[in-house]
Amino acid sequence: MTRKRDFLKDTIAAIVNWFYKPFKRFIPPETFRYAATGGANLFLDIFLYFLVYNFVLHQQDLNLYIVVISPYIAAFLIVFPITFVTGFVLAKYITFTGSPLRGRVQLVRYGVSVGGSLLLNYLLLKLFVEVFFFWPTISKMFTTVFVVTYSYLIQRYFTFKTGEIKQRTR
């Protein structure tokens, strides 16, 4: 199992590093790896969501007999655990490889950071749409910029703790 995991990890890292070459002068490697693996996980999320929503749920409500869940929320709930795991694995083994923290500590912290991202997404969408009266699509774009920035910083300085926050000296 370890050999397969190492082979997969090394292969993905080699692919990401190959694409990094043209950006070397502009972006630190950790930031590029975060963008590449996060983008890949986002693509996987959208692809799986599409499949589940259209071909598993057939755009129909999910009746659990205790509660009925709309198809778009049910698809999200089905796909979320998958992309949560793939996001964590990519962040741990490809992006933030220099973390001194134990895996289970990273996993709990990753859960906290993802929960924060979900909450921030919700609050910012509500703010932009209902308070500032921006169109929902424009609101989602602004929200995404804030959430991606938050997510990178929280993962780098908290979840995987690979960066140091510079302290001002007086």
C-alpha positions as CSV (number, residue, x, y, z in Angstrom):
1,M,0.0,0.0,0.0
2,T,2.8,2.4,0.9
3,R,4.5,1.8,-2.5
4,K,1.3,2.5,-4.4
5,R,0.7,5.7,-2.3
6,D,4.3,6.9,-2.8
7,F,4.1,6.2,-6.6
8,L,0.8,8.1,-6.9
9,K,2.1,11.0,-4.7
10,D,5.4,11.2,-6.7
11,T,3.5,11.1,-10.0
12,I,1.1,13.8,-9.1
13,A,3.9,16.0,-7.6
14,A,6.0,15.5,-10.8
15,I,3.0,16.6,-13.0
16,V,2.4,19.7,-10.8
17,N,6.1,20.5,-10.8
18,W,6.3,20.2,-14.6
19,F,3.5,22.7,-15.0
20,Y,5.2,25.0,-12.4
21,K,8.3,25.7,-14.5
22,P,6.9,28.6,-16.5
23,F,5.6,30.3,-13.3
24,K,8.8,29.8,-11.2
25,R,9.8,33.5,-11.4
26,F,6.3,34.7,-10.3
27,I,4.8,32.4,-7.7
28,P,6.3,30.4,-4.8
29,P,6.1,26.7,-5.3
30,E,3.7,26.1,-2.4
31,T,1.3,28.7,-3.7
32,F,1.3,27.2,-7.2
33,R,0.8,23.7,-5.8
34,Y,-2.1,25.0,-3.7
35,A,-3.7,26.5,-6.8
36,A,-3.1,23.4,-9.0
37,T,-4.4,20.8,-6.5
38,G,-7.2,23.1,-5.3
39,G,-8.2,23.6,-8.9
40,A,-8.1,19.9,-9.6
41,N,-10.2,19.2,-6.6
42,L,-12.7,21.9,-7.6
43,F,-13.0,20.3,-11.1
44,L,-13.5,16.9,-9.5
45,D,-16.2,18.4,-7.2
46,I,-18.1,20.0,-10.1
47,F,-17.8,16.9,-12.2
48,L,-19.0,14.5,-9.5
49,Y,-21.8,17.0,-8.6
50,F,-23.0,16.9,-12.2
51,L,-22.9,13.1,-12.3
52,V,-24.7,12.7,-9.0
53,Y,-27.3,15.4,-9.6
54,N,-28.2,14.2,-13.2
55,F,-27.5,10.5,-13.2
56,V,-27.8,9.3,-9.6
57,L,-30.6,11.5,-8.3
58,H,-32.1,12.2,-11.8
59,Q,-32.8,15.7,-10.6
60,Q,-35.4,14.3,-8.1
61,D,-35.8,14.9,-4.4
62,L,-34.1,12.4,-2.1
63,N,-36.8,11.0,0.2
64,L,-35.2,9.6,3.4
65,Y,-38.6,9.1,4.9
66,I,-37.6,11.3,7.8
67,V,-36.8,14.2,5.7
68,V,-36.9,15.1,2.0
69,I,-33.8,16.7,0.6
70,S,-33.8,18.7,-2.6
71,P,-31.7,17.2,-5.4
72,Y,-29.1,20.0,-5.5
73,I,-28.5,19.8,-1.8
74,A,-28.5,16.0,-1.8
75,A,-25.9,16.1,-4.6
76,F,-23.8,18.4,-2.5
77,L,-24.1,16.2,0.6
78,I,-23.2,13.1,-1.4
79,V,-20.2,14.7,-3.1
80,F,-18.8,16.7,-0.2
81,P,-17.2,13.8,1.7
82,I,-15.4,12.6,-1.4
83,T,-13.9,16.0,-2.2
84,F,-13.2,16.7,1.4
85,V,-11.0,13.6,1.5
86,T,-9.3,14.3,-1.9
87,G,-8.7,17.9,-0.9
88,F,-7.1,16.8,2.4
89,V,-4.9,14.2,0.8
90,L,-3.7,16.6,-2.0
91,A,-3.0,19.3,0.5
92,K,-1.1,17.0,2.9
93,Y,0.9,15.0,0.3
94,I,1.4,17.5,-2.5
95,T,1.0,21.1,-1.3
96,F,2.0,21.4,2.3
97,T,4.5,18.6,2.5
98,G,6.8,20.4,5.0
99,S,4.2,20.3,7.9
100,P,5.6,19.0,11.2
101,L,2.1,18.3,12.5
102,R,0.7,14.7,12.9
103,G,-1.8,13.5,10.3
104,R,-4.8,13.3,12.6
105,V,-4.1,16.9,13.9
106,Q,-4.0,18.1,10.3
107,L,-7.3,16.3,9.5
108,V,-9.1,17.9,12.4
109,R,-7.7,21.3,11.6
110,Y,-8.6,20.7,7.9
111,G,-12.2,20.0,9.0
112,V,-12.2,23.2,10.9
113,S,-10.8,25.2,8.0
114,V,-13.4,23.7,5.6
115,G,-16.2,24.5,8.0
116,G,-14.9,28.0,8.1
117,S,-14.8,28.2,4.3
118,L,-18.4,27.0,4.1
119,L,-19.6,29.5,6.7
120,L,-17.6,32.4,5.1
121,N,-19.1,31.4,1.7
122,Y,-22.6,31.6,3.1
123,L,-22.1,34.8,5.0
124,L,-20.4,36.6,2.2
125,L,-23.0,35.5,-0.4
126,K,-25.8,36.8,2.0
127,L,-23.9,40.1,2.5
128,F,-23.2,40.8,-1.2
129,V,-26.7,39.7,-2.4
130,E,-29.0,40.8,0.4
131,V,-27.2,43.8,1.8
132,F,-25.2,45.3,-1.2
133,F,-27.7,44.0,-3.8
134,F,-25.1,42.6,-6.1
135,W,-26.1,40.1,-8.7
136,P,-25.7,36.5,-7.4
137,T,-23.0,35.5,-10.0
138,I,-20.9,38.6,-9.3
139,S,-21.4,38.0,-5.5
140,K,-20.1,34.4,-6.0
141,M,-17.0,35.7,-7.8
142,F,-16.2,38.1,-5.0
143,T,-16.9,35.5,-2.4
144,T,-14.7,33.0,-4.1
145,V,-11.7,35.4,-4.1
146,F,-12.2,36.0,-0.3
147,V,-12.7,32.3,0.5
148,V,-9.8,31.0,-1.6
149,T,-7.5,33.6,0.1
150,Y,-8.8,32.6,3.6
151,S,-8.5,28.9,2.8
152,Y,-4.9,29.2,1.6
153,L,-3.9,31.3,4.7
154,I,-5.7,29.1,7.2
155,Q,-4.2,25.9,5.7
156,R,-0.7,27.3,5.5
157,Y,-0.6,28.9,9.0
158,F,-3.0,26.7,10.9
159,T,-4.0,23.4,9.3
160,F,-0.6,22.3,8.1
161,K,1.5,25.1,9.7
162,T,4.1,25.3,7.1
163,G,4.6,29.1,7.1
164,E,5.6,31.4,9.9
165,I,3.6,34.6,10.6
166,K,6.1,37.4,10.7
167,Q,6.0,39.3,14.0
168,R,6.6,43.0,14.1
169,T,9.5,44.0,16.3
170,R,9.5,47.3,18.1
